[in-house]
Amino acid sequence: MNIKLIVGVLLAPVLVGALAGCTQATPTPTPTAVSVDPSRVSPTDLPTPPVVKDSQGDVKDLTLGECATEAGTQKVSGSLTSTLPDTQDFLVTVSWTTASGDVMGRGFAVVQDLAPGKTESFEITADVAPGATQCVKGVEYGTIKR
């Protein structure tokens, strides 16, 4: 018999056993609990403003009063003077946000049928959660269903 064949037959189980010992079982990840800081999460009950059909922005026509950012009920007054050539509906929004942009409160006012050159005043009220640091204003015009 061939010595190489005998050595190969004898070494085969040793090599298979050695290689089997080198493989690792796939590790199972350990589940970790995710901690959420409630002060960094937007409230789930924010009011939803109406849809403005064919909306365009027009924040330049907005004058907004003092906007406090403390937690609780906040009110902000403002006025809108249309510089547009046609009568339009307007949606004014104010979002109370954290420095990173999480919305902690939202309110809006709808001004309908505002004619060119006319001014209409409004007041926006919102429940603001803790963590707000700024007020972000927005104005859209177009058609708002009544």
C-alpha positions in Angstrom: 0.0 0.0 0.0 1.0 3.5 -0.7 2.4 5.3 2.4 0.9 8.7 1.3 -2.5 7.1 1.0 -2.2 5.6 4.5 -1.0 9.0 6.0 -3.8 10.8 4.2 -6.5 8.4 5.6 -5.1 8.7 9.1 -4.7 12.5 9.0 -8.1 13.3 7.5 -10.1 12.9 10.7 -7.5 14.9 12.6 -7.7 17.8 10.1 -11.5 17.8 10.1 -11.6 17.9 13.8 -9.1 20.7 13.9 -11.0 22.8 11.4 -14.3 22.2 13.3 -12.7 23.6 16.4 -11.8 26.9 14.5 -15.4 27.8 13.6 -17.4 29.9 15.9 -21.1 29.8 16.4 -23.0 32.9 15.2 -23.4 35.2 18.2 -26.9 36.0 19.3 -27.3 39.8 19.9 -28.3 40.8 23.4 -31.5 42.8 23.3 -31.1 46.3 24.8 -33.8 48.6 26.1 -34.2 51.8 24.2 -34.6 54.8 26.5 -36.7 57.7 25.2 -36.4 61.2 26.7 -40.0 62.4 26.8 -38.8 66.1 26.7 -37.3 65.4 23.2 -40.4 63.9 21.6 -43.2 65.8 20.0 -46.6 65.5 21.5 -48.9 63.1 19.6 -51.9 65.4 19.9 -50.7 68.4 17.8 -53.5 70.1 15.9 -53.6 69.5 12.2 -53.9 72.6 10.1 -56.3 72.6 7.1 -54.9 71.9 3.6 -54.3 74.9 1.4 -55.0 74.0 -2.2 -52.4 75.3 -4.7 -50.5 76.8 -1.7 -47.7 79.4 -2.0 -45.7 81.0 0.8 -46.2 84.5 1.9 -44.5 85.1 5.3 -43.5 88.6 4.3 -47.1 89.8 4.8 -47.2 88.6 8.5 -46.6 90.6 11.6 -46.4 88.4 14.7 -46.3 89.6 18.3 -44.4 88.3 21.3 -44.1 84.5 21.3 -43.3 83.0 24.7 -41.9 79.4 24.8 -42.7 78.4 28.4 -44.6 75.1 28.8 -48.4 75.5 29.1 -51.0 77.4 27.2 -49.4 80.1 25.0 -51.1 82.8 22.9 -49.6 84.9 20.2 -51.3 87.7 18.3 -50.6 88.9 14.8 -51.9 90.5 11.7 -51.7 89.8 8.0 -51.7 92.5 5.3 -52.1 91.1 1.8 -49.8 92.4 -0.8 -51.2 90.0 -3.4 -53.1 91.2 -6.5 -56.1 89.0 -5.8 -58.3 88.0 -2.8 -56.9 84.9 -1.2 -57.3 82.5 1.8 -54.4 82.4 4.2 -53.2 79.9 6.7 -50.9 81.2 9.5 -49.1 78.6 11.6 -46.8 78.9 14.6 -44.8 75.9 15.8 -43.1 76.0 19.2 -39.9 73.9 18.7 -36.8 72.7 20.4 -33.4 73.9 19.3 -33.2 70.7 17.2 -36.6 71.2 15.5 -38.9 68.9 17.5 -42.3 70.5 17.5 -43.5 70.9 21.1 -46.7 72.8 20.3 -48.6 74.1 17.3 -51.4 76.5 16.6 -52.9 78.1 13.5 -55.3 80.7 12.2 -57.2 80.8 9.0 -57.9 84.1 7.3 -60.3 83.8 4.4 -61.1 86.1 1.6 -58.4 88.7 2.4 -58.5 91.3 -0.3 -55.4 93.1 -1.6 -54.2 95.8 0.7 -56.5 94.7 3.6 -55.3 93.7 7.1 -56.9 91.2 9.4 -55.8 90.5 13.0 -55.8 87.0 14.6 -54.8 85.2 17.8 -53.2 81.7 17.9 -53.5 79.6 21.0 -51.5 76.4 21.6 -50.7 73.9 24.4 -46.9 73.9 24.5 -45.0 70.9 26.0 -41.7 71.5 28.0 -38.6 71.9 25.9 -39.7 74.6 23.4 -37.0 77.2 22.8 -38.3 79.1 19.7 -41.4 79.9 17.6 -41.4 79.1 13.9 -43.9 81.0 11.9 -45.3 80.1 8.5 -47.9 81.6 6.0 -49.5 79.9 3.1 -52.1 81.3 0.7 -54.3 79.6 -1.8 -57.8 78.1 -1.4 -59.0 76.7 2.0 -62.2 74.7 2.0 -64.8 76.2 4.3 
